[in-house]
Amino acid sequence: MTDLSLGPGAGRFAPSPTGSLHPGTLVAALGSYLLARQAGLRWLLRIDDLDQPRVVTGAADEILRLLDLAGLHWDGTPLWQSRRGTRYAEALQQLKRDQLVYPCSCSRKDVLASAPHAGEDAPVYAGLCRARAARGSRLAWRLRVDQQVIQFRDQVFGEQVQSLADQVGDFVVMRADGVFAYQLATVVDDLDSGVTQVVRGADLLSSTPRQIYLYQCLGKNAPDYAHLPLLLSADGQKFSKRHCLPSLVHEQNLTPMLLLALQVLGQNPPAELSTAPPLRVMNWALSEFDPLKIPSASRVMPR
């Protein structure tokens, strides 16, 4: 149930149900929850299940159960991306009417062969289909970026500047298989949910300028952003489900996992909480959390 004392804005947490809850995801959940509550915002949940072939049956329900047991209580009803195709189509239609997108028939091989250089997350798209008729029936849709330079201040990482043309290129908002891209879906969902604060892992920092540009294209204001340090595996890679066994979050280890997440967020929970129930840990976190202590440096998962 929503606390009526909270303000009109909202933070959110958006896990992908591709497996069990792991410690890196818990860091993002806890950080977004604490920052939202400290700002007097609602905290919403969204299930990012657009990529249906990767969804693990029952994973979303288990994630929700563990968050509830940990004391991370959300407001309202969780939103499921897989049920929002009509809304994404409406947003794409708006971009089409404004002539901001164009169909693209380029394969991955085409993109790689023509890329002028490497980009933020992939080779920069050279714009092959901008000036030619796209071929075939399976077409992606790309958003024109022109010479857009996006600047924003991240609460943890400070001032950020990205030239979309030089570092990304025209980017996909709907894939050739008809699946809406993450960038479009997350912007539309956050808009519709009234999200004013986006808190998530630092691995998504480089995609934020694309989302801010999408807000501009849709005629809306972007939320505030805070990107959190990552929890890395022993080999220095982003901590993910493939690294988790035997370190998955479960009911029996909620307290040590919450304490680890707090430490990754730069907090210093007292030693006596190591034997406390999860709700007591959360009570301490809500009263003592200091966002100024959140580091930008990632942390390696202790053995």
Residue, then its C-alpha position, 0 to 999 in steps of 0.5 A: m500500500t502506498d504511504l500517502s505521506l510520500g511526495p508525488g515523484a518516485g524512484r524505481f527498481a527494475p529487475s530482469p527475471t532471467g534467474s535468481l536474485h544475485p548480490g549485484t542486483l540486491v545492491a541496485a535494489l537497496g540503493s534505489y530504495l534508500l535514495a527514494r525513501q530519503a527523498g520522500l519518494r514512492w518506490l516502484l517495481r517494474i519487471d523488465d521481461l521484454d526479452q521473453p526467451r531469457v525469462v526464467t519461470g518463477a524468477a520474478d515471483e522469487i525476486l519479489r518474495l525476497l525483496d519483501l522479506a528483506g524489508l524493501h517494500w514497494d508502493g503500488t502494483p509492479l509493472w510488467q514490460s511484457r504487457r506494455g507492447t501497445r504503449y510502446a507502439e504508441a510512443l514509436q508512432q509518435l516518433k514516426r509522425d515527428q520523422l525522428v526514426y527510420p526503418c533499417s535493414c542492416s545486419r550486425k555484419d553490415v553495422l560492424a563492417s561500416a562502423p567508423h570506430a568503436g562506440e560506448d557499447a557497440p560499434v558506432y552505427a554509420g547511418l547506412c539506412r538514413a539515405r536509402a530505402a530499407r530492404g526486406s520485411r524484417l526491419a528495425w527502427r532507428l532514432r536519428v541523433d544528428q549532432q546531439v551532445i547530452q550533458f547531465r549530472d549524475q549524483v554519484f559520478g558527477e558531470q557526464v557528457q556524451s556526443l551521441a553521433d560520435q559515441v553511439g550513432d542512430f540507435v535502435v528503438m525497435r528490433a527487426d524481430g518486433v521486440f521494443a528496445y530497452q532504451l525506448a521501453t524504459v523511458v516510456d515506463d518511467l514516464d507513465s509511472g511518474v518516475t523522477q529518480v532513476v537509480r541503477g548500476a554503473d554499467l548503465l551509465s553510458s546508456t543514460p544519454r540515449q534515454i535523456y535524448l528520447y525524453q527530449c524527442l517525446g517532449k518530456n523532462a528526464p528524471d534525476y540519475a544516480h548510478l551505483p558502484l558495481l559488485l564484481s566477481a573475483d575475476g574482475q567482471k560485473f557480478s552476474k548470475r553466471h558467477c553466483l553459485p553458491s552466492l545467490v541471495h536466498e532467505q537464509n542469507l538475507t542479513p549478510m547479503l544486505l550488509l554486503a550491499l550496504q558496504v558496496l554502497g559505502q555505508n558502515p553498518p555496525a558489527e552487531l547487525s551480523t546476527a540481526p534479522p533483515l528488518r532490523v538491518m533495514n531499519w538501521a539503513l533507513s535511519e543511517f544511510d548517507p548518500l554522500k558516502i556512495p563511492s564510484a569505485s566498484r568492489v570485488m565480491p569477498r570470497 
